[in-house]
């Protein structure tokens, strides 16, 4: 049995990681809530964003945190274009088709990353990558603390944007009542693409926050996509508060099952939660309806 | 003769594939055919559930791997022979189908939710196989080399190909028969409109369970073939996402809900993949990137798949833009 200190430390680190996971899931749940589609390419796009951070760091020497505005804008544009030019037209408005098209996109992105960067696992070392904050008896990785703070700040910004700005109001209108919104002169296609772009921008921020402590390889997306789906299902599809809380829960579950079940078997905790949530509570803890 | 006519295309395809070894002796081509047809067999399993029944699984690796592991454990840990291992693996796949199907269909999961839950089941199986003793853990299982027909191991690739072709043909004939049967009609009915099928007295849960058991069994049989041919499996091969993706790709590109679609799709995909690989000069992943592009293009432009191009007249009219208003269901 572990001492209480080790367990509490794992709990705290789980919460910090969970905040970043929540940001990844936030993009997914936003897209689901508005477009009612499951974006299977979410993980692959995150992997692409992480490689973009590495690339910019190598070329311009920019610190990952400094890159946040730059990458957020680039990935917003990328997401906007993807939805407008590929996903929307290719799927003919059918649910299964969207799943298949985004699966196809994820395969393309993943393998182009493989072709471009090779299969090596990479990481980005900064001054604070291995530094820790000592909080009482507990050691917390500095990058994780910064990451969690950044994730919470981004979520707050997104919430403000959705509740205060005109575009945000249009997004919420489309999410609630597509036809009614379009009768008010809102361009549904544009709002869909903006929402998808916002989802991708969340990923870009998450990538910048992840890289100082997490490694990346072209196949990493499939690991994150399942984590993100689990959070979104647990929190309730489309619920932003749910995604934040779900992220924290999953971060803790991952850290605990890693501690108690070991590195290899530990991954099972998340998948089991995912299956159980889908089977018994598909509306999630905070979702209104499935 | 009339009742046998629908089976004709399958038999012609079977003869063509069976004659292939007479014309090609290159091991590369024979390997290609064995592997591609193994995928095609697994894809036909997927197609039964996904194409005919409209239940898209993203985790058919759960069945492929269960077949492979069950047969390997049957032979190595329990000491039985390979032929009964083949049966055991296939039955294990059906059982896995029953369990996954019972849990998810009873909970009413469909559409994207069903796809995601199957994916999660496959991942759970992968993690378990990767960390448990009986499956050889991360090192996997290496089936001892014992060449001989009684061990389902053939020194000659052409003979193995013959076995694979025979199995593919048997399954295609079975699917053709199902297609014309009452069960097949019920399956298509629930794909087109589950509520209407239920209203007409179709026991939706039972039909779905039958379909996923059969589907699991067929895909598991492909897993056993993989094991017997390569004599090695580990959790990443047996339960990896690659096979889940390949089977749905082959079925969709070939033609959803058609009998020949998965075979045509698997041959076309792997052909294009090999071509892309040789053109790109060994750039890793390029064949898979092409698969992804083919999937997007197939969904966008080929609702009937490759088979649908040839037989435009009997394919169901694609329901383009027919979804009324999203989010109201």
Interface residues (C-beta under 8 A of the other chain):
Chain A: X35 X36 X38 X86 X89 X90 X91 X92 X93 X94 X95 X96 X97 X99 X100 X101 X103 X104 X105 X106 X107 X108 X109 X110 X111 X112 X113 X114 X115 X118 X119 X178 X179 X218 X222 X226 X229 X230 X233 X262 X264 X265 X267 X268 X271 X272 X274 X275 X278 X279 X280 X282 X290
Chain B: X56 X58 X103 X104 X107 X108 X109 X111 X112 X113 X115 X116 X117 X119 X120 X121 X123 X124 X127 X128 X130 X131 X138 X241 X245 X248 X252 X280 X283 X284 X285 X286 X288 X289 X291 X292 X293 X294 X295 X296 X299 X300 X319 X320 X321 X322 X323 X325 X326 X327
